[in-house]
Amino acid sequence: MGIVKIDDQLHEEARRASAVMCRSINAQAEFWMKIGMLAEANPTLSFNEIIARERTADAA
């Protein structure tokens, strides 16, 4: 595990989003990073398609 320095504004956005999604700030940032990596690796998929694939993978 490491430390990642992020911009204060991005941290605030993660804090607000984490409250809405009932996640910790770290879990929210990790979620965004994972979805971003999947989006870059699969540029033809929409956000909803990526989430659907992840839900299917988690259920297996």
Phi and psi restraints in degrees (range 20) as a CNS / XPLOR table:
assign (resid 1 and name C) (resid 2 and name N)
       (resid 2 and name CA) (resid 2 and name C) 1.0 -131.8 20.0 2
assign (resid 2 and name N) (resid 2 and name CA)
       (resid 2 and name C) (resid 3 and name N) 1.0 -179.9 20.0 2
assign (resid 2 and name C) (resid 3 and name N)
       (resid 3 and name CA) (resid 3 and name C) 1.0 -107.0 20.0 2
assign (resid 3 and name N) (resid 3 and name CA)
       (resid 3 and name C) (resid 4 and name N) 1.0 133.0 20.0 2
assign (resid 3 and name C) (resid 4 and name N)
       (resid 4 and name CA) (resid 4 and name C) 1.0 -117.6 20.0 2
assign (resid 4 and name N) (resid 4 and name CA)
       (resid 4 and name C) (resid 5 and name N) 1.0 125.3 20.0 2
assign (resid 4 and name C) (resid 5 and name N)
       (resid 5 and name CA) (resid 5 and name C) 1.0 -90.6 20.0 2
assign (resid 5 and name N) (resid 5 and name CA)
       (resid 5 and name C) (resid 6 and name N) 1.0 125.5 20.0 2
assign (resid 5 and name C) (resid 6 and name N)
       (resid 6 and name CA) (resid 6 and name C) 1.0 -125.7 20.0 2
assign (resid 6 and name N) (resid 6 and name CA)
       (resid 6 and name C) (resid 7 and name N) 1.0 159.4 20.0 2
assign (resid 6 and name C) (resid 7 and name N)
       (resid 7 and name CA) (resid 7 and name C) 1.0 -59.3 20.0 2
assign (resid 7 and name N) (resid 7 and name CA)
       (resid 7 and name C) (resid 8 and name N) 1.0 143.8 20.0 2
assign (resid 7 and name C) (resid 8 and name N)
       (resid 8 and name CA) (resid 8 and name C) 1.0 -57.8 20.0 2
assign (resid 8 and name N) (resid 8 and name CA)
       (resid 8 and name C) (resid 9 and name N) 1.0 -39.2 20.0 2
assign (resid 8 and name C) (resid 9 and name N)
       (resid 9 and name CA) (resid 9 and name C) 1.0 -65.4 20.0 2
assign (resid 9 and name N) (resid 9 and name CA)
       (resid 9 and name C) (resid 10 and name N) 1.0 -41.9 20.0 2
assign (resid 9 and name C) (resid 10 and name N)
       (resid 10 and name CA) (resid 10 and name C) 1.0 -65.1 20.0 2
assign (resid 10 and name N) (resid 10 and name CA)
       (resid 10 and name C) (resid 11 and name N) 1.0 -38.6 20.0 2
assign (resid 10 and name C) (resid 11 and name N)
       (resid 11 and name CA) (resid 11 and name C) 1.0 -61.5 20.0 2
assign (resid 11 and name N) (resid 11 and name CA)
       (resid 11 and name C) (resid 12 and name N) 1.0 -42.1 20.0 2
assign (resid 11 and name C) (resid 12 and name N)
       (resid 12 and name CA) (resid 12 and name C) 1.0 -64.2 20.0 2
assign (resid 12 and name N) (resid 12 and name CA)
       (resid 12 and name C) (resid 13 and name N) 1.0 -40.6 20.0 2
assign (resid 12 and name C) (resid 13 and name N)
       (resid 13 and name CA) (resid 13 and name C) 1.0 -64.0 20.0 2
assign (resid 13 and name N) (resid 13 and name CA)
       (resid 13 and name C) (resid 14 and name N) 1.0 -40.5 20.0 2
assign (resid 13 and name C) (resid 14 and name N)
       (resid 14 and name CA) (resid 14 and name C) 1.0 -65.0 20.0 2
assign (resid 14 and name N) (resid 14 and name CA)
       (resid 14 and name C) (resid 15 and name N) 1.0 -39.0 20.0 2
assign (resid 14 and name C) (resid 15 and name N)
       (resid 15 and name CA) (resid 15 and name C) 1.0 -62.3 20.0 2
assign (resid 15 and name N) (resid 15 and name CA)
       (resid 15 and name C) (resid 16 and name N) 1.0 -45.3 20.0 2
assign (resid 15 and name C) (resid 16 and name N)
       (resid 16 and name CA) (resid 16 and name C) 1.0 -65.4 20.0 2
assign (resid 16 and name N) (resid 16 and name CA)
       (resid 16 and name C) (resid 17 and name N) 1.0 -45.0 20.0 2
assign (resid 16 and name C) (resid 17 and name N)
       (resid 17 and name CA) (resid 17 and name C) 1.0 -64.7 20.0 2
assign (resid 17 and name N) (resid 17 and name CA)
       (resid 17 and name C) (resid 18 and name N) 1.0 -37.2 20.0 2
assign (resid 17 and name C) (resid 18 and name N)
       (resid 18 and name CA) (resid 18 and name C) 1.0 -64.9 20.0 2
assign (resid 18 and name N) (resid 18 and name CA)
       (resid 18 and name C) (resid 19 and name N) 1.0 -35.0 20.0 2
assign (resid 18 and name C) (resid 19 and name N)
       (resid 19 and name CA) (resid 19 and name C) 1.0 -66.0 20.0 2
assign (resid 19 and name N) (resid 19 and name CA)
       (resid 19 and name C) (resid 20 and name N) 1.0 -42.0 20.0 2
assign (resid 19 and name C) (resid 20 and name N)
       (resid 20 and name CA) (resid 20 and name C) 1.0 -67.1 20.0 2
assign (resid 20 and name N) (resid 20 and name CA)
       (resid 20 and name C) (resid 21 and name N) 1.0 -39.5 20.0 2
assign (resid 20 and name C) (resid 21 and name N)
       (resid 21 and name CA) (resid 21 and name C) 1.0 -91.4 20.0 2
assign (resid 21 and name N) (resid 21 and name CA)
       (resid 21 and name C) (resid 22 and name N) 1.0 3.3 20.0 2
assign (resid 21 and name C) (resid 22 and name N)
       (resid 22 and name CA) (resid 22 and name C) 1.0 56.0 20.0 2
assign (resid 22 and name N) (resid 22 and name CA)
       (resid 22 and name C) (resid 23 and name N) 1.0 44.6 20.0 2
assign (resid 22 and name C) (resid 23 and name N)
       (resid 23 and name CA) (resid 23 and name C) 1.0 -120.9 20.0 2
assign (resid 23 and name N) (resid 23 and name CA)
       (resid 23 and name C) (resid 24 and name N) 1.0 160.1 20.0 2
assign (resid 23 and name C) (resid 24 and name N)
       (resid 24 and name CA) (resid 24 and name C) 1.0 -71.6 20.0 2
assign (resid 24 and name N) (resid 24 and name CA)
       (resid 24 and name C) (resid 25 and name N) 1.0 164.4 20.0 2
assign (resid 24 and name C) (resid 25 and name N)
       (resid 25 and name CA) (resid 25 and name C) 1.0 -60.9 20.0 2
assign (resid 25 and name N) (resid 25 and name CA)
       (resid 25 and name C) (resid 26 and name N) 1.0 -41.8 20.0 2
assign (resid 25 and name C) (resid 26 and name N)
       (resid 26 and name CA) (resid 26 and name C) 1.0 -63.9 20.0 2
assign (resid 26 and name N) (resid 26 and name CA)
       (resid 26 and name C) (resid 27 and name N) 1.0 -41.5 20.0 2
assign (resid 26 and name C) (resid 27 and name N)
       (resid 27 and name CA) (resid 27 and name C) 1.0 -64.6 20.0 2
assign (resid 27 and name N) (resid 27 and name CA)
       (resid 27 and name C) (resid 28 and name N) 1.0 -37.1 20.0 2
assign (resid 27 and name C) (resid 28 and name N)
       (resid 28 and name CA) (resid 28 and name C) 1.0 -65.2 20.0 2
assign (resid 28 and name N) (resid 28 and name CA)
       (resid 28 and name C) (resid 29 and name N) 1.0 -45.7 20.0 2
assign (resid 28 and name C) (resid 29 and name N)
       (resid 29 and name CA) (resid 29 and name C) 1.0 -62.9 20.0 2
assign (resid 29 and name N) (resid 29 and name CA)
       (resid 29 and name C) (resid 30 and name N) 1.0 -41.2 20.0 2
assign (resid 29 and name C) (resid 30 and name N)
       (resid 30 and name CA) (resid 30 and name C) 1.0 -63.1 20.0 2
assign (resid 30 and name N) (resid 30 and name CA)
       (resid 30 and name C) (resid 31 and name N) 1.0 -41.1 20.0 2
assign (resid 30 and name C) (resid 31 and name N)
       (resid 31 and name CA) (resid 31 and name C) 1.0 -60.4 20.0 2
assign (resid 31 and name N) (resid 31 and name CA)
       (resid 31 and name C) (resid 32 and name N) 1.0 -48.2 20.0 2
assign (resid 31 and name C) (resid 32 and name N)
       (resid 32 and name CA) (resid 32 and name C) 1.0 -61.0 20.0 2
assign (resid 32 and name N) (resid 32 and name CA)
       (resid 32 and name C) (resid 33 and name N) 1.0 -40.5 20.0 2
assign (resid 32 and name C) (resid 33 and name N)
       (resid 33 and name CA) (resid 33 and name C) 1.0 -65.0 20.0 2
assign (resid 33 and name N) (resid 33 and name CA)
       (resid 33 and name C) (resid 34 and name N) 1.0 -43.6 20.0 2
assign (resid 33 and name C) (resid 34 and name N)
       (resid 34 and name CA) (resid 34 and name C) 1.0 -63.3 20.0 2
assign (resid 34 and name N) (resid 34 and name CA)
       (resid 34 and name C) (resid 35 and name N) 1.0 -47.4 20.0 2
assign (resid 34 and name C) (resid 35 and name N)
       (resid 35 and name CA) (resid 35 and name C) 1.0 -63.2 20.0 2
assign (resid 35 and name N) (resid 35 and name CA)
       (resid 35 and name C) (resid 36 and name N) 1.0 -39.9 20.0 2
assign (resid 35 and name C) (resid 36 and name N)
       (resid 36 and name CA) (resid 36 and name C) 1.0 -62.1 20.0 2
assign (resid 36 and name N) (resid 36 and name CA)
       (resid 36 and name C) (resid 37 and name N) 1.0 -43.0 20.0 2
assign (resid 36 and name C) (resid 37 and name N)
       (resid 37 and name CA) (resid 37 and name C) 1.0 -63.6 20.0 2
assign (resid 37 and name N) (resid 37 and name CA)
       (resid 37 and name C) (resid 38 and name N) 1.0 -42.6 20.0 2
assign (resid 37 and name C) (resid 38 and name N)
       (resid 38 and name CA) (resid 38 and name C) 1.0 -66.1 20.0 2
assign (resid 38 and name N) (resid 38 and name CA)
       (resid 38 and name C) (resid 39 and name N) 1.0 -37.1 20.0 2
assign (resid 38 and name C) (resid 39 and name N)
       (resid 39 and name CA) (resid 39 and name C) 1.0 -65.8 20.0 2
assign (resid 39 and name N) (resid 39 and name CA)
       (resid 39 and name C) (resid 40 and name N) 1.0 -40.9 20.0 2
assign (resid 39 and name C) (resid 40 and name N)
       (resid 40 and name CA) (resid 40 and name C) 1.0 -66.3 20.0 2
assign (resid 40 and name N) (resid 40 and name CA)
       (resid 40 and name C) (resid 41 and name N) 1.0 -37.9 20.0 2
assign (resid 40 and name C) (resid 41 and name N)
       (resid 41 and name CA) (resid 41 and name C) 1.0 -76.2 20.0 2
assign (resid 41 and name N) (resid 41 and name CA)
       (resid 41 and name C) (resid 42 and name N) 1.0 -20.8 20.0 2
assign (resid 41 and name C) (resid 42 and name N)
       (resid 42 and name CA) (resid 42 and name C) 1.0 -133.2 20.0 2
assign (resid 42 and name N) (resid 42 and name CA)
       (resid 42 and name C) (resid 43 and name N) 1.0 68.3 20.0 2
assign (resid 42 and name C) (resid 43 and name N)
       (resid 43 and name CA) (resid 43 and name C) 1.0 -65.0 20.0 2
assign (resid 43 and name N) (resid 43 and name CA)
       (resid 43 and name C) (resid 44 and name N) 1.0 -14.6 20.0 2
assign (resid 43 and name C) (resid 44 and name N)
       (resid 44 and name CA) (resid 44 and name C) 1.0 -89.1 20.0 2
assign (resid 44 and name N) (resid 44 and name CA)
       (resid 44 and name C) (resid 45 and name N) 1.0 -7.9 20.0 2
assign (resid 44 and name C) (resid 45 and name N)
       (resid 45 and name CA) (resid 45 and name C) 1.0 -90.1 20.0 2
assign (resid 45 and name N) (resid 45 and name CA)
       (resid 45 and name C) (resid 46 and name N) 1.0 144.1 20.0 2
assign (resid 45 and name C) (resid 46 and name N)
       (resid 46 and name CA) (resid 46 and name C) 1.0 -82.0 20.0 2
assign (resid 46 and name N) (resid 46 and name CA)
       (resid 46 and name C) (resid 47 and name N) 1.0 168.1 20.0 2
assign (resid 46 and name C) (resid 47 and name N)
       (resid 47 and name CA) (resid 47 and name C) 1.0 -55.8 20.0 2
assign (resid 47 and name N) (resid 47 and name CA)
       (resid 47 and name C) (resid 48 and name N) 1.0 -46.2 20.0 2
assign (resid 47 and name C) (resid 48 and name N)
       (resid 48 and name CA) (resid 48 and name C) 1.0 -62.8 20.0 2
assign (resid 48 and name N) (resid 48 and name CA)
       (resid 48 and name C) (resid 49 and name N) 1.0 -37.1 20.0 2
assign (resid 48 and name C) (resid 49 and name N)
       (resid 49 and name CA) (resid 49 and name C) 1.0 -67.4 20.0 2
assign (resid 49 and name N) (resid 49 and name CA)
       (resid 49 and name C) (resid 50 and name N) 1.0 -39.1 20.0 2
assign (resid 49 and name C) (resid 50 and name N)
       (resid 50 and name CA) (resid 50 and name C) 1.0 -63.8 20.0 2
assign (resid 50 and name N) (resid 50 and name CA)
       (resid 50 and name C) (resid 51 and name N) 1.0 -45.5 20.0 2
assign (resid 50 and name C) (resid 51 and name N)
       (resid 51 and name CA) (resid 51 and name C) 1.0 -62.4 20.0 2
assign (resid 51 and name N) (resid 51 and name CA)
       (resid 51 and name C) (resid 52 and name N) 1.0 -43.5 20.0 2
assign (resid 51 and name C) (resid 52 and name N)
       (resid 52 and name CA) (resid 52 and name C) 1.0 -60.6 20.0 2
assign (resid 52 and name N) (resid 52 and name CA)
       (resid 52 and name C) (resid 53 and name N) 1.0 -42.2 20.0 2
assign (resid 52 and name C) (resid 53 and name N)
       (resid 53 and name CA) (resid 53 and name C) 1.0 -64.1 20.0 2
assign (resid 53 and name N) (resid 53 and name CA)
       (resid 53 and name C) (resid 54 and name N) 1.0 -40.9 20.0 2
assign (resid 53 and name C) (resid 54 and name N)
       (resid 54 and name CA) (resid 54 and name C) 1.0 -66.6 20.0 2
assign (resid 54 and name N) (resid 54 and name CA)
       (resid 54 and name C) (resid 55 and name N) 1.0 -38.0 20.0 2
assign (resid 54 and name C) (resid 55 and name N)
       (resid 55 and name CA) (resid 55 and name C) 1.0 -64.5 20.0 2
assign (resid 55 and name N) (resid 55 and name CA)
       (resid 55 and name C) (resid 56 and name N) 1.0 -40.3 20.0 2
assign (resid 55 and name C) (resid 56 and name N)
       (resid 56 and name CA) (resid 56 and name C) 1.0 -65.0 20.0 2
assign (resid 56 and name N) (resid 56 and name CA)
       (resid 56 and name C) (resid 57 and name N) 1.0 -42.3 20.0 2
assign (resid 56 and name C) (resid 57 and name N)
       (resid 57 and name CA) (resid 57 and name C) 1.0 -66.2 20.0 2
assign (resid 57 and name N) (resid 57 and name CA)
       (resid 57 and name C) (resid 58 and name N) 1.0 -38.2 20.0 2
assign (resid 57 and name C) (resid 58 and name N)
       (resid 58 and name CA) (resid 58 and name C) 1.0 -69.3 20.0 2
assign (resid 58 and name N) (resid 58 and name CA)
       (resid 58 and name C) (resid 59 and name N) 1.0 -30.1 20.0 2
assign (resid 58 and name C) (resid 59 and name N)
       (resid 59 and name CA) (resid 59 and name C) 1.0 -77.2 20.0 2
assign (resid 59 and name N) (resid 59 and name CA)
       (resid 59 and name C) (resid 60 and name N) 1.0 -21.9 20.0 2
